[in-house]
Structures are given as C-alpha cells and as structure tokens.
Amino acid sequence: MTNPATIDADAVAKLRAQVVDWRFKSIPASNQTVAEVLHDRLDLFEDEFIGPMLVIDDDALRHNLETMAAWCARRGMALAPHGKTTMAPQLFERQLQLGAWAMTAANISQARVYRAFGVSRIVLANELLDPAGLMWVADEFDTDPDFEFNCWVDSVRGVELMDATLRAREPNRPVDVLIEVGGQDARAGVREQSEALRIAEAVHKSKHLRLIGVGGYEGAIGHGTSAESIASVEAFLRRMRDLTVELANRDFFAGLDQVIVTAGGSAYFDTVADVLGEPWPEGLPVLPLLRSGAYVTHDDGYYRSVSPLREDGADAFHPAFHIWAQVTSLPQPDLAILTMGKRDASFDEGLPEPQQVRDADGKVTELTGHVTRKLNDQHCFLTLPAGSPVRVGDWVRFGLSHPCTVFDKWPMIPVVDADNTVIDLIRTFF
C-alpha cells in the first residue's frame, strides 16, 4: 500500500532492562530486570504472582495482529492502529513490523509517548488547539525532519487559533490537517459540507497549515449491528467521500501525492473498507486509512458482539485478555467474593465474564451459569448456581469486555503461553 511507519527498536528493547519491583501489581517484586524475569520462565500460579492477575494469551495476540494486517492488505486499506487502546510500545512495534502506516493518538500526551519511542508517523484523530501542543509539534519538526504528523480541524475558528499560535512560532513546515466530518449529536466534526468548504478556504489561506484529507469516526454514528445502524454508518462514510471529491474538484488537494481519507474504529471497519475502498475518481490519489485499535486483544463482550471479524473461522479475532481472581469468601450459598474490582477490570461495556475455575490441585473446570453480579473498587461479587464447584481459595478466570479500559489499569502485563508460562511482560504508559 505505502511505506509503513517506523519505531526506535533500541528504545523498545531497553524496556527489558527495567527493574520489576513493587510498582507493578501482581508481578513478583523480584528486583530483577524484565529480561532476567523472562529468562526464568515463571509459572503464573507457582511463582509468587499476586492476584488478581491480568494476562494476555500469546497465541491469541499473535493471531489478532497477523489477521488484521492480512485483512487490510486484502482489502487495500492502510492501517494506523489507535495506540490509545494499549499505550504499549512493544505492541506498537509489532503492529508496525506488520506494515502499519502510522500510529493514531487521541491527544498530545499520547503522541509524546509515541515519540519517546521514535514513532515516525502519527495521526492525531482530534482537533489540536492547545498552544503548548502545537509548540511541541513544531519542536518535533525542528528536531526530526522525517517526522510526519497530522491532526483534524472542524471550524474556521479552530483554524484561526492554530494559525495564530503557529505564526508566533514559525515552524519550518506547515502542520498537516484533515477536515473532520461529524454527525448529529455525535462527536466533533462538521455537520454541513458548506461549512467544510469554508474551513478548507481558511486552511488554504494559512501558510502554517496544509489540507491533506478528510477524517471521521463512524463509531459515533452506529450502535450495534442492526441494518439501520449499518445504513447510518454507510451514509456517513459517503458524506466523507462526497466531501473529499468536492474538495479535490475545487483544487484544495492540488500538488499532493496522497490524499488521506480515514475512518474505521473496531466495530465497522468492514463497512469503511466497502465505502472508502471503492475506486476514486481518476487522478485523485486517495489513501484509505483505518484506525482500529481494539483488535489487538479483542474481547469477551462488546467487540465479540460487534466486530466484523467476530464469527468463527480463520479470520475471526480471538479474545486475548483474561484476568484471574481468587475466591476469598463464600458468605452465602449463592455468592462468592473475589479479589478483583473496578481498579483491575473493565466494567463500562459489560461486567467480567466467569469462564473457568482452578482448584488447589491445579484442576481447571469450565464454568456455566455463573454471573458477575457487580464490582466494587477491589471486590467482585460472583453469583453461583446450585452445585457450583467454586470454593474458597480457588482461582476464577474471567473474560473481559472493552480492552480500552483494561490496559490503562495495568502498568505491566504478563503474556503467557498455553501452559501459563510467562514469556513476555508488556509495559504500558498511561
């Protein structure tokens, strides 16, 4: 499709020199380096890990990364994964090695993390009006002539504010911007094409900004997988297409080798590929760009129900996140209390799903009829059916929904193989 972004492999590798100590919950505070811990090939249940224990399944992780890269290649789509999902440079590196064109950020704080690890191309899928943020971008331009960056605009006022800040700084090149398209009662973004054309004119008048495309987030338009939702998403994407063609017809993209048109969260990226992957008018060099992020670990909840690759088959994503919590109390016949709460697990798109129980002898039993009733800050309330095998001291494995609100709770996450041997430690930066 086009040249992928790069990352500083040496900076990522240095994460293995970090000391594993009390700062990283659940992991034994050995005061060894990450590399030393991995050399010991620790067992999750035999080597002093402390519950609750969040883990990433290595087979599922590898499958998801490779599946998404292959799917995009087949559909002719470039990929700029939304790094805010994981904020994990080790995972960024794997995504970029598989051909990702860029990494997407939602704000400058995230972009600063990316740049600390040398990410060469960043899409900021948001407006950037903060003077300090714009100054940081200008400084990065001065420091690294190969660094590529773009962000979004959705008002003439926003363009004027950006221009005023950059005029005072006079960066050595303009900041690339895309006009964001939005929907009624959704997120940011222009609602009318006439307003988009006024914004394009304002960008054209600024010597500090350059218009390079159109962006949007269709996930704010659709809700679920109904035919009505899909139709709403498709109509939104066609608005983006129409605007792109109109801007090109008015010569706003004159001189560009590439026009970026980007959408695609983790729920409707197939529809995005259907619409934005259609042939464009001759002479309009569009790069159709997805920004999906949650596919890395998929989930046992929201994305399991809405992802385009949720069905069984070689292309289906696999849930890679699991959390193990210990049963500390059975205060009544139908209730168990476990060592896991809102500080450990996502709960905004569905409560954790009980899947297995592991007893003191290491025997694992599949669970049915068990339901997470609620979470407190540090406690899980698990409803037990009659005849439940769950006992005090057992460990229960849960599946999780919405990975975006799991990663941010864990500064270091073990990656395990099928035998629960720790084969990697993923560092996050939230």
N, C-alpha and C positions, 0 to 999 in steps of 0.2 A: 504494500500500500504506500508506504513512505518511511523515511528513516525513523526508527524509534528513539526515544529519549534515552539518556544515559544517567548513571548514578556512580558516585565515587565508591568503587568496590573496596578500597582500602579503609575508608571511613566506616563502611558497614562491617568489615572484618574486625575492626577494633572493638566492636561491641562484645566480642568473645573474650576480651581482656578485662571486662567489667567484673568487679567482685560481687559475688552473690552473698548478700547478708540480710540483715533484719528489714531492709527497705522493701523486700519483695515477698509479699504474703504467699503463704502455702509452701514455698520452696525452702528446703533446709538451709539454714543460715550457716553455711559451711565456711564462709570467708575464703572459699576458693574462687578462681575465675570461672567464667562461663565455660571456657574451653576445658578446664580441669573437671568441672561437674559433668560435662558431656562425655569426657573420656571414661568416667566411672560407670556410665550407662545405668543410672539409678532406676530402681523399680518404684512406681508410683505408690504402691501400698506397703513396700517392705523397707524403704529407705528414708523414713522420717519426714515425709511430706505432711503438711498440716492442713486439715480440712477447713473450709471447703477447698476443693481443688479443681480449677478450671483447666481443661486440656484441649488441645487441637489434635485431631486424628490426622496423622501424616498422609495416609493413603487418600483420604477424602480431600485434604488440602491440595495435594498434587493433582488429583483428578480434576478438581474445580478450576484450578489455574490453567491447566492444559486444555480443558474443554472450552473455556471461554475464549482463549486465544484462537483455537481452531475454528470455533463458531464464527468469530469476527472475520477471520481470513476467508472463510467460505462465503460469507455474506458481503464481502467487500467493504467492511466497516473498520475504521481505525478505532482504537480504544485508548481512552485516558482515564484509567480507573480512579474513582473517588477515594483518595487516600485517607480522607477523614474517617472512613469506616474502621481502619486498623491503626493508623498512625504508627506503622511498624516498618522502618526502613528495610529490614530483612525481607519482608513481603513485597515492598516496592521493588527491590532488586529482582526478585523472581518474576514479577509482572513485567518489568522492563526487559528482562532477558528473553521473555516470551514474545516480545515485539510491541509492547505498549508504546503508543506515540507520545504520551505525556502522562503526568500525574495531575489529577484535579484536586484543588483545595477549595475550601469554603471561606477562608479568611487568611489574613496575612500571618497570624501566629502559626497556622499550619504550614504556610509557604516557607516560613523561616526554618521550620524543622526540615522540610524537604531540601532546602538549600544547604543546611548544615551537613547534609549527606550528599551534596553535589548533584541533585536532580537538575537536569539541564533544560527541561521544558515544563512549564507549569501553566495550567488553566485555572484561573480563579473564577469559579462559577458564581459570581456575585458582583455587585457594584463595589467600587473602591473609591470612596470619597475622603477617607481619613488622610489628612496631610502627612502624618508620620508614616503611614503605609506606603503612600506614593513616593515619599522620600526614600524609603527603604528600597523600593523597586528601582528608582533612579541610581541609587548607590550600587545595587547589584549589576545594573547595566555598565556602570563605570568599571566595576571590578572584573567582570567577565563578559567580554564582547560576544561570546557564543550563547549566553543565557537567553532563552526565549520565554516570554510571559505575555499572557493576555487576560483581560477581565471584561466585565459586562457594563453596559450603560442602558438606562431606560428612561432618561429625561434630559431635556435641554439644560435644566438647572444643574443636574449632575455633571454634564459635560463641561459647563461653565466653571463649576467648582474644581474639577480636575485640572482644567486648563490653567486656572489661576494659580493653583499650587505648583504645577509643573513649570509655569512661566517664571516663577521665582527661583526655581531650582535649575532650569535649563539643562535637562538630561541630554546625553549625547545621541539619543534617538527617541522617537515617539513611542508611547505606550500603545500597544495594540488593543483594540476594543471590539466587542461584538454587541450588537443591539439585542437585548433580551426581550423575548416575546412572552407575555403572560396571559392568564385567563381570568375571567370574572370571579372575584372572591378567592382567587388562588394566591400565588405568591407575587413577588415583584415582576416587572416586565410590562411592556407597552400593551395596551388593550386594542389600540386602533392603528392601522397601517399609516394613516396620515400623520400621527404623532411620531411613528418610527422614521418617516421621511424627514420630519423636522429635526430629529436627533441626528440623522445622517448628515444633514446640512451643517449642523453645529459642529460635528466632528470634522467635517471637511474643512471648515474654517480655521480649525486649530492646528498649529504646526507641531503640537506636542502629543497629539493623538492620531491614530490611524485606524480606520474602519476595516476589519478583515473578515467579518462574517456575522452570523445570526445564531443566537443560542436560546435555549428554553428548557424547562423542566416539566415534562409531561406527567410526572407522577403526582403533581398537584392538581391535575385535571381529572384523571381517572380514579376510581375507587373500586377495586376488585376486578373480577374477570368477566363481568356481565357484558353482553353485546352492546348495551348502552354505554358502558364505560369505555370499551374499545373504540366505539364510534366517536366518542368525545375526544379521545386521545388522537385518533387519526385526523379528525377535523383540526385540532390544534396544530399538529405537525404539518398539515397542508397550509395552514396560515404561515408557518415558518418558511415553507417552500415558496409560497407566493411572494412573501416579503423579500426573500433572497433574490428571486428573479427580477422583481421590480427594482431593487437597489442596483442590480447588475445592469438593467436596461437604462438606468439613469447614470451609469458610469461611475458609481461610487466605489466599485472594485477595480477600476482601471489600473493596470500596471501590476496587479497581484498575480503571483504564480499559483496561489492557492487561496480558496475561499472556504473558511471553516463554517460548517453548519452542524451544530451539536445539540443533542438531547440524549435521553436514554439513562434513566435510573436502573433499578434492578427488577422492576415489575413489568415494563412494557418495551424492553429493548428489541423484541422481535417486530413489534409494530413500527418502531423507529426505523429499523432496517428496511421494512417493507416500503415506507414512505420516503425516507431520505436516501435510500439506496436505489430508488428509481433513476433512470437516466435523466441527466440535467441538460439544459439547452447547450447546443454546441458552442464551445468557446468559454463556457463557464466552469472553471476548474475547481469543483467542489470537493472538499474532503469531509465526508460524512463521519461524524465522531460520536461514539458512545462514551458515557461517563459512569457506567455501572461500577458499584463497589462491593455490595453485599455478597456477590457470588463467591468471594474468596472462601468463606466458611459456610455459605448458605445457612439454613436454619431448620429447626423443628417447629415452625409456627407460621409466621406471616408470609415469608418468602416461599415456604413449602406450598402455600396455597395460591400464590400469585405469580411466581417466577415463570417465564416462558419455558424454562428447562426444568420443570418440576416433575414431569412424568417419568415413569420407569424407562430405562433404555440407556444406551451408551452415552447419550448426550445429556442425561439428567444430572443435575448437581447433586452432591451428597452432603448431608449435614456433617460438619467437621467439629463443631463445638459440643462439648459435654462438660457438665460440672458434677463432681462427686461431693455429696454432703453426708455427714454421719448422723445417725439417729441417736439422740441423747435422752429422749423421754418418750414414753407411751402413757400419757396421763389418763387416757380413756380408751376403750376398745376400738374406737373408730378414728383415732387421732395419733399421729406421730409428730414430734418436734425435731427438726434437723438443724444442723449448723450452717445454714445458708440464708441470706436475706437480700434486701434491696441493694446493699452495698456490694454484692457479689454477682448478681444475676439480673438480666433484663426483665422488665415487667410491664413496659409501656405498650407492647403489642402482643400481650398474652403471657400468662404465667408459665414457669418452667414445667416441662412435661416429664413425669416419672417414667423411667423406662426399664431399669434393671435394679436388682438388689444384690449386694455381695456380702456374704456372711463371714464370720470369723475364720472359717476354714478356706476362704477364697472361692467358694462355690457361688456362681453367678446365676440368678434366676430372672427370667423376663417377668415384668410386672404388667398386669392388666387390671383395670378397674380402680386404679389408684389415681387420685386427683390432687393437685396442689390447690389448697383452699385459699391461702393468702400468704403474703410475705410481710414480715416486719423488717426493721433495719438489719437484724442479724439472725432471724429465725424464719424457718419455713414450716408451715402448717400443712401436713400431708394427710388427706382423708384416706382411710384404709377400708377396703371391703372386708366382708366376713371371710375368715380363713387366710388373711394376708400373711405372707412369710416374713414380713418386716419385723425385726427385733431390735431392742436397744443394743447399740454398738455396731450394727450393720452400716454399710455404706450404700447409698442410693444414687444411681446415675440419672441425671436429668438432661433432656434436650432443651435447648433454649431458642427463643424467638427474637428476631431483630438483632443481628450481630453488632450493629452500630452502637448499641447501648450496653454491650458486653465488654468489648475491647477496652473502653475507657475506664473500666473498674479495676483493671489488672495491669500493673507496670511491667510484669514479666510473666509469660505464659508458656508452660511446657508443651512441646509437641511430642506425641507418643506414638509408638508403633502398635501393632495388633496385640502385643504381649504387655502393654502398659509400661514399656521401657522408654525413658525419656531420651530422645535423640536430638532435640534442639530446644533452645529457650528463646522465645520471641520477645524482644524488648519493645514496648510501646512508649510514645511520647505525647501525652495529652496535657 
